[in-house]
Amino acid sequence: MSSDPPVEPDLPRGVALAWGIAANPQRGPKREMSIERIVDAAVEIADAEGLPAVSMSRVAQSLGYTPMSLYRYVTSKDDLLVLMQERGTGLPPEPDEGLDPADWRARLRALARAQLEIQREHPWLLDIAIQGTPLTPNHLAWMDAMLDTLAGVAAIDEGERVAMILLITGQVRWQSSIERSYVETADAAGIDPQAIDDGRSAILEAFVTADDYPALRRAVDAGVFAQGDDPFAFGLERVLDGIADYLARRDAGAVADPRPEPAEAPEVAADKRVRETRKAVREAEKRLRDARRTARTALREARARHERA
């Protein structure tokens, strides 16, 4: 067995800064500056005005320095975004002592809610693109904490555990995106969010008819869209239900192969016959939708004629 020491990875500077292993600048401004102060200033701007407002010059201005002074510490805006994301995300909360360590569902729910609160506090985190497996300390700590909730489940392997936590984080990110869009719509219009709800209710009431949208009309009549229930909490619980059901079936040996089908090769997707076939399917689906719309119109007109007769 080789006893050679591990080779230090060649990390992007932003990731190296997050781990605290990047080389310090050789020189800097006369007044004290640090990467921490730079990141704090950038996060403050993003919290107040959104991520588009963050630039190297704007951050430098807020600190009373020139942009060149910042570049001695953070060499690019991309590096700054990595550090902002790491700061905004923070560390996961410690497990609640009142929770049973074997209760994976309650522990996953608690971590999901903690993630949601962070994204509500720093909505600009949603504007930073996800680029594969996390590489920075705080992000890895969140991943480790979520995987630990499933550590005692013997029926699944590590790949399935990772897939399950991605399902949870995806649900949380989707909820955060919808909530933010809702708030931004109200802010842009300068109106109270309740006014948006009232306007949508009026539109649904006026245009969703039993003839054109029978199933949706029943939901409107039942007051579904006027209730104050949290549909996202319901969705998270159903995701957890799905995981619980899968775990039970895996434990019973009812799932032969949990691995998904391999991704389609790029050359297959680019094949001319494949593209033509898929185009034909889309066109057929459009014709079917048009035919159904025509059928609804004919039915509505027939009913009207019958009532007049």
Secondary structure, 3 states (H helix, E strand, C coil): CCCCCCCCCCCCHHHHHHHCCCCCCCCCCCCCCCHHHHHHHHHHHHHHHCHHHCCHHHHHHHHCCCHHHHHCCCCCHHHHHHHHHHHHHCCCCCCCCCCCCCCHHHHHHHHHHHHHHHHHHCHHHHHCCCCCCCCCHHHHHHHHHHHHHCCCCCCCCHHHHHHHHHHHHHHHHHHHHHHHHHHHHHHHHCCCHHHHHHHHHHHHHHHCCCCCCHHHHHHHHCCHHHCCCCHHHHHHHHHHHHHHHHHHHHHCCCCCCCCCCCCCCHHHHCCHHHHHHHHHHHHHHHHHHHHHHHHHHHHHHHHHHHHHC
